[in-house]
């Protein structure tokens, strides 16, 4: 499956910006039927990084995935590449 079919866009709030600095994680809005393994593979393929952990939650606005990266990759650098800053 194409990673762009699974990951829609980043979810940016003040809380998620703090999460980037403290926890080395990004929050993304993802396809509702995608599971954690599919999300992990899509993020690794899309951004060429290694993912440590994926947590998901379903809200009224869709499914959100909090993706934590391995220490050698910085969430802030990935955020710069996708235009969060």
Secondary structure in CASP SS format (residue, H / E / C, confidence):
PFRMAT SS
TARGET T0000
AUTHOR 0000-0000-0000
METHOD secondary structure of the structure
MODEL  1
X C 1.00
X C 1.00
X H 1.00
X H 1.00
X H 1.00
X H 1.00
X E 1.00
X E 1.00
X E 1.00
X E 1.00
X C 1.00
X C 1.00
X C 1.00
X H 1.00
X H 1.00
X H 1.00
X H 1.00
X H 1.00
X H 1.00
X H 1.00
X H 1.00
X H 1.00
X H 1.00
X C 1.00
X E 1.00
X E 1.00
X E 1.00
X E 1.00
X E 1.00
X E 1.00
X C 1.00
X C 1.00
X C 1.00
X C 1.00
X C 1.00
X H 1.00
X H 1.00
X H 1.00
X H 1.00
X H 1.00
X H 1.00
X H 1.00
X H 1.00
X H 1.00
X H 1.00
X H 1.00
X H 1.00
X C 1.00
X C 1.00
X C 1.00
X E 1.00
X E 1.00
X E 1.00
X E 1.00
X E 1.00
X E 1.00
X E 1.00
X E 1.00
X E 1.00
X C 1.00
X C 1.00
X E 1.00
X E 1.00
X E 1.00
X E 1.00
X E 1.00
X E 1.00
X E 1.00
X E 1.00
X C 1.00
X C 1.00
X C 1.00
X C 1.00
X C 1.00
X H 1.00
X H 1.00
X H 1.00
X H 1.00
X H 1.00
X H 1.00
X H 1.00
X H 1.00
X C 1.00
X C 1.00
X C 1.00
END
